[in-house]
Amino acid sequence: MEQTRTDRFKTALLLMAATGLIVGLAFYLAGQPEVANLIWIAGVVPALAALVVEIVRSIGRGEVGLDIVAALSMSAALVFGETLAAAVVAVMYSGGTFLEAFAEGRARRSMKDLLSRVPRTATRHRNGGLEDVPLEEIAPGDRLLIRQGDVVPVDGSVTSDTAFLDTAALTGESLPVRLARGADAMSGSTNAGEAFDLTATREAKDSTYAGIVRLVEEAQASKAPMSRLADRWSLGFLVVTVSIAFAAWWFTGDPIRAVAVLVVATPCPLILAVPVALVAGLSRAAHFGVLIKGAGPLETMARIRTLILDKTGTLTDGRPQIISIDSHDGMNEDDILRLAAALDQASKHPVAQAIVTAAKAQGFTLPVPTEVAEIPGEGVLGRVEDREVIVGGDGFVASRVGRMVGDHPAKGAGSVLVAVAVDGHMAGHLVMSDPLREGAGAMLDGLRRQGISRILLATGDRADVAERVTEGLGLDGLRAGLTPDQKVLLVLSERKHGPVMMVGDGVNDAPALAAADVGVAMGARGAAASAEAADVVLLVDRIDRLGPGIEIARASRRIAVESVVAGIGLSVMGMIAAAFGYLTPVQGALLQEVIDVAVILNALRALRIAPQEPATGKPQAIISEQADIVQGATP
């Protein structure tokens, strides 16, 4: 709400300044210069007053910006009667702040989406019945019913025989886990199986998920604000401007020359060119599925030297896939997959749904199973085409067909073994794992060529799983088994090597995304919490979009710097001409307008940036669906 009021105020200042300039010109041309002067003054005063307030606040924060030069030029022009020049400067300055506000309008939203995932009520057992109670009324010892698909509201222990929880958003583990009676269940995880009972061990405010929310808020609050690129040039430009203006007045005794110098020196090439180039870069990045939340994150993105990647759902696909089919007793592999998928249509288990998806991707027509019985967390039994089929864990299926469970040679770290039995005989095994995303290696090589000198993996998964998945990628470091706060510490410790970018997709990544110089979320399928905490959201589920995003950021910043250097160079030449009396204040203001147009046209080159493919070096095709994606995204 506060940001909205600020944006409206800046828009109003621009409208008042522009209206004052245009209406004043109309009266001046109509032969009423006195009225024109009053109108120009009326248009300048609000912009000047707002500018002075902003300067006082900046000085209070220990910052010296280019706003001082603009204030000096407007004030001097008013004092010495050059009201038209003051009006032109007011329009230029208010236009620049409006453009900057437009860029910052893309900044991150509040934490409402993160908080909205936390259930507001829970179902509690009481006096032989069930009642829905507010989350804050849950006390340790209360017995809760967690239905299928529910988010666990508080930390607790499983009271039923089994529970099947999807903890990917908390731990980074891509495959759901089975919990036995008495096992601890973390708040924020999702019930992926049948309903179960949970005995609360903590109040909601002290539970895991609430702690993650607090971590994100604290990380965002402690993150130092990004200074504007233009302000880094401010002190030197201010000294040069005041020196030339003072010298012109001192040696000639003509204060109008000093006013002309100040008007020409109005730093609109800095104030305008930088936001125009960066906003153009934001627009260009969106065409490639990269939503950057403001000019500040884009500028920081251009200076990144260290990249930290989450594993599950970021470097890997985040969904189990079949990597091999092991056939027994001569049964065809296609038949094994088709029969298993047909039976698994009756299950909502994530692994079962992955098997169904794989079968449909191969074009199989799946018959409807009958006499289906599902044992939660174990497997499914039923009939398919008059054949008895069992699909589930190796131990479960082996016990049903009277076989001993042995080590399967194809099963490695992080993989899941799904056994399939047909008509009382073990038919085969489906080996499933969460694979590395296609093109991940080429993407990392491309990022190194762009100047990323250090790439690390940070995951909540086991070390052996992480090592197997990332083998051959040439990472500079691997940190496994990390909790959300440990990821934050890793980000902070890596800052000694330079600006840090963190990429993740789960709730467990949100604090680290907020703490990083630039946080990047896989927004297409990732958790809303990570998208809210991040500075950049990849709107399509493709990690290779990171390369084009960084390339666009660096090109946009380079164009902005080029515009600044050219604009300041021309402004200095104009100041020297004004100091020698070759330019009046109004002529200086008009010359400054010409310089502004030139630097803005140069800054707009950012709209034509064409990122290169990591492997082929050819320009990437713009995603045709991006307009729809951007409209429907929730960053």
Beta strands, then each sheet from edge to edge (+ up, - down):
strand 1: 121-126
strand 2: 129-134
strand 3: 143-146
strand 4: 156-158
strand 5: 162-166
strand 6: 177-180
strand 7: 184-185
strand 8: 190-191
strand 9: 196-200
strand 10: 290-292
strand 11: 306-309
strand 12: 321-327
strand 13: 370-375
strand 14: 379-384
strand 15: 387-393
strand 16: 416-422
strand 17: 425-433
strand 18: 454-458
strand 19: 477-479
strand 20: 500-504
strand 21: 518-522
strand 22: 536-538
sheet 1: 2+ 1- 3+ 9- 4+ 7-
sheet 2: 6+ 5- 8+
sheet 3: 10+ 22- 21- 20- 11- 18- 19-
sheet 4: 12+ 17- 16+ 15- 14+ 13-
end
